[in-house]
Amino acid sequence: QIRDSNGPMLAALAHAAGAEVRMLPPVPDDPDSIARFLEGLESTQVLLTAGGVSMGEKDFLPQVLRRLGARILFHKIRLKPGKPTLAAILDGRVLLCLPGNPVSAYMNTLLFLPVVLARLEGRALPDPWRAGRLTARVANPGDRPLLHPCRRRGNLLDPLPSRGSADLVRLAQADACAWIPEGGLGEGETRFLELM
């Protein structure tokens, strides 16, 4: 009885990025079901998935991709949210496998999908980053850079209070995410990602 928020969200982001979108049904957390699904994608150039890429006992996607002979471009990134993100090439198609956490899936789609589409179309790689200035300190005690939700006023970034990568309410209230390095960042220059 879990609502599928990731499917419609990823479809909307892909459409906004210029892709022709087809939503596919959910796949059970079972290695054979995942393999059958991945082998039946004849006309798909880019596949976005959500979930199944972390370290849980039912996160089978990385091992199934290896079993099918996929070329893993990367798995796990130094970024919060979105550490488990995986990119691979299988049978000539690009797979961007995102965490199941909706905030992680959203942020990493914004970062990586435009790059994938530009490469496939032979266009110059887009630069999603804009220069901005934080109006208040943002703590980041972790060991990875953080994308922190903010309200934007021109190039001024007002940090929103956030409860972490599952805080969809704050993401909905934000129109930008500021890059916060390890250790946090006080008022001053930074870069930000504009949200859709």
Secondary structure, DSSP 8 states (H G I E B T S, - for coil): -----HHHHHHHHHHHTT----------S-HHHHHHHHHT-TT-SEEEEESS-SSSTT--HHHHHHHTT-EEEEE--S-BS-TT-EEEEETTEEEEEE-SSHHHHHHHHHHHHHHHHHHHHT------EEEEEESS-B---SSS-EEEEEEEETTEEEE-----TT-HHHHHH-SEEEEE-TT-B-SEEEEEEE--
